[in-house]
Amino acid sequence: MSQRNVIPFGPQHPVLPEPIHLDLVTEDETVIEAIPSIGFVHRGLEKLVEKKDYQDFVYVAERICGICSFMHGMTYCQAVEEIMEIAVPERALYLRTVWAELSRIHSHLMWLGLAADAFGFESLFMNCWRLREGILDIIEATTGGRVIFGSCKIGGVRRDIDDETMKGIVEKLGTIGAEIGRTTDVFLNDYSVQHRLKGIGVLSGEEAHALGTVGPVLRASGVAMDARKIDYAAYRNLKFEPVVEKAGDCHARCRVRVREIFQSVDLIGQAARKMPGGEIFVKVTGAPNGEFFSRVEQPRGEVIYYVKANGTKNLQRFRVRTPTFANLPAMVKMLEGASIADVPNIILTIDPCISCVER
């Protein structure tokens, strides 16, 4: 007769750098139930909105997460701009789109490296992060930062990218894209990788939808849901379709992220060709009064910002629903029935960002 045990997993686990704790209820080598515990590094960022000037709070929003910092700042700016009925210049919207897609590329390359490290491909891990450095170099050259950009502001953006620099970015992305293609071929076609990921952590489209899953995890289960299709920033003028896979397993989630890297390269190229001239910001005066829900497709999925203002310089309420938080129920579902050896890979395929969860 098999015996049930409870195995603690994280937050100081060698294959899980994120501070989330799981109690894995097991029978022999099979996980029967996974019980997550979050809240290890709660930072109280949402409460700070009551003490910070609403324009300065952009810097706080960006620090919810380092990897998707620009998109956090952009989502917050969009919410305040809607409340104040600010018409953001078209050029600023295109620049926001370019930086958002650069963020997506560097986030996905980081994830691919961590995934390679999890199943023991150390050289593949280093190569993915080497390619990511090229993307970070572009970000640093255009914003001055490699993690926190500080380039988004209410009413537009703080920095411009001249046409010659934009042309150079597109050319460099073409070169890096060719290298990425050779590297990602290993993730897509290598037998050892497929053996570790195919048929593992399967999540059906119905389960993904019922559990409120978002981002690549949802699209890997066959649901074509991408918040970029609601036409924020410059996406309404760019041609693309959500990247969808149907298998719903770990390998499908890997394939979605690989394909989205090349989609982002294409979107940046489209934005560069269609980039209008003009100003990059409008002057903002007064104080917001009202409330708004803002939605943006981050690398890990849809983030939702709720901002409520009362006509003063300090906002009344600020709440964030991050994609990792939305994907935790799906992660728990995928872990049920899995082998203990597959637990790290399953957790990594939701691309957990506990920094986003611990607001």
C-alpha positions in Angstrom: 0.0 0.0 0.0 1.4 3.4 -1.0 2.0 6.0 1.6 1.2 9.7 1.3 3.9 12.2 2.2 4.1 16.0 2.2 7.2 17.4 0.5 8.0 21.1 1.0 9.1 22.7 -2.3 10.6 26.2 -2.2 11.2 29.0 -1.6 14.8 28.1 -1.2 14.8 25.3 -3.8 17.8 25.0 -6.2 15.6 24.9 -9.3 13.0 27.5 -8.1 14.6 30.9 -7.7 11.2 32.5 -7.1 10.0 32.8 -3.5 6.9 30.6 -3.7 6.4 27.7 -1.4 4.5 24.5 -2.3 3.4 21.6 -0.2 3.4 18.6 -2.5 1.2 15.8 -1.3 2.7 12.7 -2.9 2.0 8.9 -3.2 5.3 7.3 -4.1 6.7 9.5 -7.0 3.3 11.0 -8.0 1.9 14.4 -6.9 -1.6 14.0 -5.6 -2.1 17.6 -4.6 -0.1 20.8 -4.6 -0.9 23.5 -2.0 0.7 26.9 -2.8 1.7 29.5 -0.2 2.4 33.1 -1.3 3.1 36.3 0.6 6.8 35.9 1.5 7.9 39.3 0.3 4.8 41.5 0.4 5.9 45.0 -0.3 2.8 47.2 0.0 3.2 48.9 -3.3 -0.5 49.3 -3.9 -0.9 51.2 -0.6 1.8 53.7 -1.6 -0.6 55.3 -4.2 -2.2 57.2 -1.3 1.1 58.9 -0.5 2.8 59.5 -3.9 1.9 62.1 -6.4 0.0 60.4 -9.2 2.7 61.4 -11.8 5.6 60.1 -9.7 3.8 56.8 -9.0 4.8 55.7 -12.5 8.2 54.9 -11.0 6.6 52.7 -8.3 4.4 50.8 -10.8 7.5 50.0 -12.8 9.1 48.4 -9.8 6.4 45.9 -9.3 8.5 43.7 -11.6 11.9 44.2 -13.2 11.3 42.0 -16.2 8.1 43.6 -17.3 8.7 46.9 -15.7 8.0 49.0 -18.8 4.6 47.4 -19.4 3.7 47.9 -15.7 4.4 51.6 -16.1 2.6 51.8 -19.5 -0.5 50.1 -18.1 -0.6 52.6 -15.2 -0.1 55.5 -17.5 -2.9 54.3 -19.8 -5.3 54.1 -16.9 -4.6 57.7 -15.7 -4.6 59.0 -19.3 -8.1 57.5 -19.8 -9.4 59.1 -16.6 -8.0 62.5 -17.6 -9.0 62.1 -21.3 -5.4 62.8 -22.4 -4.7 62.3 -26.1 -1.3 60.7 -26.3 0.7 61.6 -29.4 0.8 58.8 -32.1 4.6 58.7 -32.1 4.6 58.1 -28.3 2.2 55.2 -28.8 4.5 53.6 -31.4 7.5 54.1 -29.2 5.7 52.4 -26.3 4.9 49.5 -28.6 8.5 49.1 -29.6 9.7 49.0 -26.0 6.9 46.7 -25.0 7.9 44.2 -27.7 11.6 44.5 -26.8 10.5 43.6 -23.2 8.7 40.6 -24.5 11.7 39.3 -26.4 14.1 39.7 -23.5 11.6 38.1 -21.1 11.0 35.1 -23.3 14.7 34.6 -23.9 15.3 34.8 -20.1 12.6 32.1 -19.7 14.1 29.9 -22.4 17.4 30.0 -20.5 15.9 29.1 -17.2 13.9 26.3 -18.8 17.2 24.9 -20.4 18.9 25.2 -17.0 16.0 23.2 -15.4 16.4 20.2 -17.6 20.2 20.3 -17.5 21.2 22.0 -20.8 23.7 24.4 -19.3 25.3 25.6 -22.6 21.8 26.2 -24.0 21.0 28.3 -20.9 24.1 30.4 -21.4 23.5 30.9 -25.1 19.9 32.1 -24.5 21.1 34.7 -22.0 23.9 35.7 -24.4 21.3 36.5 -27.0 19.2 38.3 -24.4 22.2 40.6 -23.7 21.9 41.9 -27.3 18.3 42.9 -26.6 19.2 44.5 -23.4 21.9 46.5 -25.2 19.2 47.9 -27.5 17.1 48.8 -24.5 20.0 50.5 -22.7 20.9 52.5 -25.8 17.4 53.8 -26.3 16.2 54.3 -22.6 19.4 54.4 -20.5 18.4 51.4 -18.4 18.6 47.7 -18.8 16.0 46.6 -16.3 14.0 49.7 -15.2 13.5 51.8 -18.3 12.0 55.0 -16.8 10.9 56.1 -20.3 7.1 56.0 -19.9 5.2 59.0 -18.5 1.7 60.1 -18.2 1.0 61.9 -21.5 3.6 60.0 -23.6 7.3 59.0 -23.3 10.4 60.7 -22.0 12.8 59.7 -24.8 12.6 59.5 -28.5 14.3 57.1 -31.0 15.5 58.9 -34.1 14.9 57.3 -37.5 18.5 56.2 -38.1 18.7 54.5 -34.7 15.4 52.8 -35.3 16.7 51.5 -38.6 19.8 50.1 -36.9 17.6 48.4 -34.3 15.6 46.6 -37.0 18.8 45.5 -38.7 20.3 44.2 -35.4 17.1 42.4 -34.5 17.3 40.7 -37.9 20.8 39.5 -37.1 19.9 38.4 -33.5 16.7 36.8 -34.9 18.8 34.4 -37.1 20.8 33.4 -34.1 17.7 32.9 -32.0 16.3 30.7 -34.7 19.3 28.3 -34.5 19.1 28.3 -30.7 15.3 27.8 -30.4 15.5 24.9 -32.9 16.9 22.9 -30.0 13.9 23.6 -27.9 11.5 22.7 -30.7 13.2 19.6 -32.1 15.7 18.1 -29.7 14.7 14.6 -28.6 15.8 15.1 -25.0 13.9 18.3 -24.6 10.8 16.8 -26.1 11.1 13.8 -23.8 11.1 16.1 -20.8 8.3 18.4 -21.9 5.9 16.6 -24.3 2.8 15.2 -22.7 3.8 16.8 -19.3 1.5 19.2 -17.4 -1.3 19.0 -19.9 -4.0 21.6 -19.5 -7.1 21.5 -21.8 -8.6 24.6 -23.4 -11.7 24.1 -21.3 -9.7 23.8 -18.0 -7.6 26.8 -19.0 -10.6 29.0 -19.7 -12.5 27.8 -16.5 -9.4 28.6 -14.3 -9.0 32.1 -15.7 -5.6 31.3 -17.3 -3.9 34.1 -19.3 -1.0 34.6 -21.7 1.1 31.8 -23.3 -0.3 29.2 -20.9 -3.8 29.9 -22.2 -2.8 30.1 -25.8 -0.8 26.9 -25.6 -4.1 25.2 -24.7 -5.7 26.4 -28.0 -7.5 29.6 -26.8 -6.7 32.6 -29.0 -6.8 35.3 -26.4 -4.3 38.1 -26.6 -4.9 41.5 -24.9 -3.0 43.2 -27.7 -6.0 42.7 -29.9 -8.0 45.2 -27.8 -5.9 47.8 -29.8 -4.1 49.8 -27.1 -0.8 51.7 -28.0 -0.1 51.2 -31.7 -1.3 47.6 -32.0 -4.5 48.7 -33.9 -2.2 49.7 -36.8 -0.1 46.5 -36.8 -1.0 43.1 -38.4 -0.6 40.1 -36.2 -2.7 37.2 -34.8 -2.4 35.5 -31.4 0.2 32.6 -31.3 -1.8 29.5 -30.6 -0.8 25.8 -29.9 -3.3 23.1 -29.1 -1.4 20.4 -27.2 -1.7 22.2 -23.8 1.5 20.6 -22.5 4.9 22.0 -21.4 6.3 21.7 -24.9 3.3 23.7 -26.3 3.9 26.5 -23.8 7.6 26.5 -24.9 6.6 26.6 -28.6 4.2 29.6 -28.0 7.0 31.6 -26.4 9.5 30.7 -29.1 7.0 31.8 -31.8 6.2 35.0 -29.9 9.8 36.1 -30.0 9.8 36.2 -33.8 6.3 37.8 -33.8 7.7 40.6 -31.6 10.6 41.1 -34.0 8.1 41.4 -36.8 5.9 43.9 -34.8 8.9 46.1 -34.1 9.7 46.1 -37.8 6.1 47.1 -38.7 6.2 49.8 -36.0 9.5 51.2 -37.4 8.1 51.4 -40.9 4.9 53.1 -39.8 6.4 55.3 -37.1 4.9 58.8 -37.5 6.7 62.1 -36.7 5.6 64.6 -34.2 5.8 65.1 -30.4 6.4 62.4 -28.0 4.4 63.7 -25.0 1.8 66.3 -24.0 2.0 68.4 -20.9 -0.3 67.1 -18.2 -1.8 69.5 -15.6 -4.5 69.1 -13.0 -5.5 66.0 -11.1 -7.5 62.9 -12.2 -11.0 62.3 -11.0 -12.6 59.0 -11.8 -11.8 55.3 -12.2 -10.6 53.0 -15.0 -9.5 49.4 -15.7 -6.5 49.2 -18.0 -5.4 46.0 -19.7 -2.0 45.1 -21.3 -0.6 41.9 -22.6 2.6 41.3 -20.7 5.1 38.5 -21.6 3.4 36.3 -19.0 -0.2 37.3 -20.0 -2.8 39.9 -19.4 -2.3 42.3 -16.6 -5.2 44.4 -15.2 -4.8 47.7 -13.5 -7.6 49.3 -11.5 -7.0 53.0 -10.7 -9.4 55.2 -8.8 -8.8 59.0 -8.4 -10.6 61.6 -6.3 -9.4 64.9 -7.9 -6.3 65.2 -5.7 -2.6 64.6 -6.5 -2.8 61.3 -4.6 -4.9 58.5 -6.0 -7.5 56.9 -3.9 -7.1 53.3 -4.9 -4.7 51.2 -7.0 -5.0 47.4 -7.6 -3.2 45.1 -9.9 -4.1 41.6 -11.1 -0.9 40.2 -12.5 -0.7 37.3 -15.0 1.3 35.0 -12.6 -1.4 35.4 -10.0 -4.0 34.4 -12.6 -2.0 31.4 -13.7 -1.4 29.9 -10.2 -4.7 27.9 -10.2 -3.7 26.3 -13.5 -0.3 25.5 -12.2 -1.9 23.7 -9.2 -4.1 21.8 -11.7 -1.2 20.8 -13.9 0.8 19.5 -10.9 -1.9 17.0 -9.9 -0.9 13.6 -11.2 2.6 14.7 -12.2 5.8 13.0 -11.3 8.0 14.7 -8.7 10.8 14.9 -11.3 8.5 17.0 -13.6 7.4 19.5 -10.9 10.2 22.1 -11.7 9.5 22.0 -15.4 5.7 22.4 -14.9 6.2 25.3 -12.6 8.6 27.0 -14.9 6.3 26.7 -17.9 3.9 29.2 -16.4 6.9 31.5 -16.3 6.3 32.5 -12.6 7.1 36.0 -11.5 6.4 36.1 -7.8 7.7 39.7 -7.7 4.5 40.6 -9.6 2.4 38.5 -7.2 4.0 39.9 -4.1 2.8 43.5 -4.5 
